[in-house]
Structures are given as structure tokens and as C-alpha cells.
Amino acid sequence: MSKQTTFLFFIILLVSTMPLPRAEALGIGPPSFELDLQMDGSNSTTFYITSDGLNGQLIVGMENLPFRVDPSRINMTSGDANTPVELTFYGNETLDPGVYEGKVTFLAMTGGFVAMGIKVRAKINLLGEVVEIQEEPEIEAELEQESEPEAETETESELEPEIESQVEEMSYTPYIVGGVVGVAIVASLFGVMWWWKKR
């Protein structure tokens, strides 16, 4: 065996016995989840975190999910192995009931930089009832329109007796005038006859 072969064999043996650098790894489970959520309520679910060689924080976010989650930051250490973490999701009363699908994102921050990230598929069933609110001004306007004809009817009914009384008074006026004229004529005749006799 030559010296070159011996040296090469020694180098290969030395490299093979050296410890390999430890690779950083992050694991989040489960890979997907489904959650029922009331519009005006909240619900929680548990995730399991494994951090191998990572120290820092997990930044929790949403992708295509219009909901709020708490906590939004989770501390992690290199020794985490299936560590349970509970996340609470809050309903959104501005949305319609239905199924909302998207992803929950986990970004591993170490030393002020994003080391890696994981996305978990989510399916959230938003439950609740949509309450239709009737506008009060329209109801008041309808009530005013219904009450106006009644007021006119009452006014007309109040005026009818007055008009009838005026008509009755006007119907007796010619008879009264005629009677007064007749009495005046008869009185004049008696006066003339009395004066004629005196002569």
C-alpha cells in the first residue's frame, strides 16, 4: 500500500467518524383541522409543536380566513417535542354563516429572521342566524299615510251639520220677509182708512 493510498484512507475514516451538523427542524400537527364556530362566540383547538434546534417565537397568522386567533405569538425552544398549544378562534358577526376554508400559518422567528414556516389547512364552519332589521322610518310613514284619510273624514263629518243648519236657516228666510211685508201693507191700509174717516 503506497503512502498516498494510506493518507486517503485515513482522511475518509476521519470524515466518516466526525459528527454531522445538526439540522434545524420544525413540526406542527395536525396537518389539517375542522372547527365549528359561532358568529358571536369562540372555539379552541390544540396543536402539537416539535422544534429541533430552533429557539425563538412562532408567529401565528391566517391565510384566507377572516377570523381572529389568540395567541398570535408562541415561544419555542429547541427541546420542544409534541408540545401542546391551544389556539382560540373568534367568530365574525360581519360575515354570513357558511364554510370558510383557508390556512393557519406558523412562521419560526430566530434572531429576527424567519427560519422556516408551516401552513396547516383549516375548515371553519361559521354558525349563526342572520337577523333582518326593519327600518322604523318606513313603518312610521305608512302609519301616517293610513291616519290621514281618517282625519279628513272626521273633518267632513263635523262640517256636514253646520252646512245643513245654514241651508235650513236660508230656506226659512223668504217666509219671514214675506210675512213682515204683508203686515206692513195691512197696517198701511188700516191707517189710510182711519185717516179717511177722520176727514
Secondary structure as UniProt FT lines:
FT   HELIX           3..17
FT   STRAND          25..29
FT   STRAND          32..38
FT   TURN            39..40
FT   STRAND          42..52
FT   STRAND          56..63
FT   STRAND          68..70
FT   STRAND          73..76
FT   TURN            78..79
FT   STRAND          83..90
FT   TURN            93..94
FT   STRAND          98..110
FT   TURN            111..112
FT   STRAND          113..127
FT   HELIX           136..198
//
